[in-house]
């Protein structure tokens, strides 16, 4: 059994209903900050456990859980004398119907779709018990209501069969792993304690609970503890009852709060956060209970991990997919590429774009070469694709000259070196209609360039994609063997005089022949590009670069 779909309404950044369909294995959430990635993870966990930030939400309701626009619309309606009903928060999880009796108990049409299907909903709503008090509140004229009256609210969790349910009665269990924000409970991480507890059989829970209770007998029988308790009672003059210090056994599961998790004799919360994340993920993925399908929720797994450790974690996730459903958020291209772009869900303006119909070759390319920054392309405002470091430096310099010293990234334009993989990135860009500028050498063959980019030139030109290259082929007659006279360096020389470019690169008029300067630039490509980037000399730039700038 898996979660097929989630609907979130009025929760945090989601105004009105938001819907996300999930696949059965890995689901990757990407988007800019505040897009709602973490909110989706929190919503799933809240519906399954009733917990938010490691605590039961029913005891800690806040108006800050509500979408700001929804809250403001409600307050404005009160001020205008036309009050609308107090807003609510709804989270619905639609669960696959596997025919089991556990899932059958969740089946009904008590959902937004009115579909007869299994599922769970979590609702934060106005409690009608307070209707008279609420009516009196909104009719007052001596004070303004500035927030949602959360003190009149309640939470409820029901199945789609419209019956109240508990976490124990839901056959799907979730583990939320957030290495960036540890939540400790009496010195032990609350998430790892819960994961360990969910991994134990009922008999094992009883065994550990009884063993924990025996600690009380041993502790209380120690002579030093007996002496301390006698002293406490002798000096306690405010009551006739016996006072003792002991071990907390007040609740059935007291052992959860008092036991500490250790790794190589080191308390868990003292080890590195990256190692904590790996261990928590491994424990969650190793859950073996046949009747419980785990949903593993992972917040930015790349946090605190080296490249090698991140790869290790991703390999573990990939190897553990059978029977698991994973939803993770990330800003890391390596994570997205490695787990597969077909699993990507881009959040933007409370909408979802999926990438499950990329060509198999492009999907495989990024998976096999996960170092490419595909998420930079997806998340930026506009992108300029170039072949290498030299092109990137010189384009950025030309942009700064034209825009008062500002780098492109300051205007939301990301300049990305993609090698010769322009078409792979363009395929991704097509999915989201991203504004893209491609700057490429013609390499002495304009026909080959125009054939390569046939889908983006001439009659096939797309408004959001521009391909820019030198349209003239130049034949080199100098002394550099097999030198291509149609790359960036000779184009820069053609745009400037020998003297000006030589001074910009070498800080002096060092070269007297164009052939000498071209040989130097050919052998010192990155160094020369960096000098051009840093120079205060006034330079001109090739026409195709100027045309690309004009297109942005």
CORBELHU-V71827 format. One record per run of one state. SS is the DSSP state (H for helix, E for strand, C for the rest). FROM is the first residue (numbers start at 0). LEN is the number of residues. If there is no record, write none. Layout:
SS,FROM,LEN ; SS,FROM,LEN
//
This chain:
C,0,2 ; E,2,7 ; C,9,1 ; E,10,1 ; C,11,5 ; E,16,5 ; C,21,4 ; E,25,5 ; C,30,6 ; H,36,13 ; C,49,1 ; E,50,2 ; C,52,2 ; E,54,2 ; H,56,3 ; C,59,3 ; H,62,3 ; E,65,1 ; C,66,1 ; H,67,12 ; C,79,9 ; E,88,7 ; C,95,5 ; H,100,4 ; C,104,2 ; E,106,2 ; C,108,8 ; E,116,10 ; C,126,1 ; H,127,12 ; C,139,10 ; H,149,3 ; E,152,7 ; C,159,4 ; E,163,1 ; C,164,2 ; H,166,3 ; C,169,2 ; E,171,7 ; C,178,5 ; E,183,2 ; C,185,2 ; E,187,2 ; H,189,10 ; C,199,2 ; H,201,20 ; C,221,1 ; H,222,13 ; C,235,18 ; H,253,5 ; C,258,3 ; E,261,2 ; C,263,2 ; E,265,2 ; H,267,3 ; C,270,2 ; H,272,13 ; C,285,7 ; E,292,7 ; C,299,7 ; H,306,13 ; C,319,5 ; E,324,5 ; C,329,3 ; H,332,7 ; C,339,1 ; H,340,3 ; E,343,5 ; C,348,2 ; E,350,4 ; C,354,5 ; H,359,9 ; C,368,5 ; H,373,6 ; C,379,2 ; E,381,5 ; C,386,2 ; H,388,14 ; C,402,5 ; H,407,4 ; C,411,1 ; E,412,5 ; C,417,4 ; H,421,11 ; C,432,2 ; E,434,5 ; C,439,6 ; H,445,7 ; C,452,1 ; H,453,3 ; C,456,1 ; H,457,3 ; C,460,1 ; E,461,1 ; C,462,2 ; E,464,4 ; C,468,19 ; H,487,8 ; C,495,2 ; H,497,9 ; C,506,7 ; H,513,10 ; C,523,1 ; H,524,10 ; C,534,8 ; H,542,9 ; C,551,1
//
